[in-house]
Structure formats: structure tokens, C-alpha cells
Amino acid sequence: ERRTGVLVLVSLAERRAEIVADAGISERVDQVAWDSAMYALIGEIRAGRLAEGIIAAVASIGAVLAAHFPRRLDDKEELSDDVVIL
């Protein structure tokens, strides 16, 4: 509804990681916030700690979302929080 979804993509086979923010977030959040999350993710992956990298990125993204989009009483989950492994 508010277009506040965030996708964290990690492709080990392609040696690629990406953080994609929906339009509602991109309009209000500076690229520096996403760079910080990406550096945390990549740094841990390079050290061989994939899970810790994802945890660090999600924590960083969560802090950004909490600052710009505080939880409302009428909020509901619109997207799955599932990890998808292909």
C-alpha cells in the first residue's frame, strides 16, 4: 500500500548482491543508507560469513525503515518475509 518493500538479493554464483527499495522508500531515503547496508553485507560475505552478512544488512535496513516509516497500528504484512533459495 505504501510501497515500502525492500528486497535483499544475494547471488553467490554470480558474485552479486543488491538491495532494491520500493518507490515509497526510494523517494525518502538517501542512497547512503543503502550503501551502509550493502557494505555490511559484502564485508561479512567476503569473510565467509553469509548469514551474518544478511543479518547485518537486514538490521541496517530495519533501522532505516523504522526512522522513515515507523510502525503504525493498522500496518499489516503485505509481502512474505520468507527466504527464497533457488
matplotlib code that plots the C-alpha trace (Angstrom):
import matplotlib.pyplot as plt

x = [0.0, 2.7, 5.3, 7.8, 9.1, 12.8, 14.4, 17.9, 19.3, 22.4, 23.6, 26.8, 27.0, 27.0, 29.1, 26.4, 24.4, 21.7, 19.4, 16.2, 13.8, 10.3, 9.2, 7.8, 11.2, 13.3, 11.6, 12.5, 15.8, 19.2, 21.5, 24.0, 21.6, 21.6, 25.4, 25.8, 23.7, 25.5, 28.9, 27.9, 26.5, 29.5, 32.1, 30.7, 30.3, 33.9, 34.9, 32.9, 30.0, 27.0, 24.3, 26.0, 26.1, 22.4, 21.6, 23.7, 22.0, 18.5, 19.3, 20.6, 17.6, 15.3, 16.8, 16.3, 12.7, 12.0, 13.3, 11.4, 8.3, 7.5, 5.2, 1.5, -1.3, -3.0, 0.1, -0.2, 2.2, 1.7, 4.7, 6.3, 9.4, 10.4, 14.0, 13.9, 16.8, 17.0]
y = [0.0, 2.5, 0.8, 0.2, -3.2, -4.0, -6.9, -8.2, -10.3, -12.4, -14.5, -16.4, -18.0, -14.6, -12.9, -10.3, -8.6, -6.0, -4.1, -2.9, -0.5, 0.1, 3.5, 4.8, 4.3, 5.5, 8.8, 9.4, 7.6, 8.6, 6.2, 6.4, 4.4, 1.6, 1.8, 1.2, -1.9, -3.2, -2.7, -4.6, -7.4, -7.6, -7.4, -10.4, -12.4, -11.8, -13.0, -16.2, -15.3, -15.2, -15.5, -12.7, -10.5, -11.0, -10.3, -7.1, -5.9, -6.6, -4.9, -1.8, -1.8, -2.2, 0.9, 2.9, 1.8, 2.5, 6.0, 6.9, 4.6, 4.0, 1.1, 2.1, 0.3, -0.6, -2.0, -5.4, -7.8, -7.4, -9.3, -12.6, -12.4, -15.8, -16.5, -18.0, -20.2, -21.0]
z = [0.0, 1.0, -1.4, 1.4, 0.4, 0.3, -1.5, -0.5, -3.3, -2.9, -5.8, -4.8, -8.2, -9.9, -7.1, -6.9, -4.2, -4.5, -2.2, -4.0, -2.3, -3.5, -4.8, -1.5, 0.2, -2.7, -2.6, 1.0, 1.7, 0.5, -1.3, 1.6, 3.8, 1.3, 0.8, 4.5, 4.5, 1.4, 2.9, 5.9, 3.7, 1.4, 4.2, 6.0, 2.8, 1.9, 5.3, 4.7, 7.0, 4.6, 7.4, 9.4, 6.3, 5.7, 9.3, 9.3, 6.1, 7.4, 10.7, 8.9, 6.6, 9.6, 11.3, 8.1, 7.8, 11.5, 11.1, 8.0, 8.3, 11.9, 12.5, 12.6, 14.5, 11.2, 9.5, 8.0, 6.3, 2.6, 1.4, 2.5, 4.8, 3.6, 2.5, -1.0, -2.1, -5.8]

ax = plt.figure().add_subplot(projection="3d")
ax.plot(x, y, z, "-o")
ax.set_aspect("equal")
plt.show()
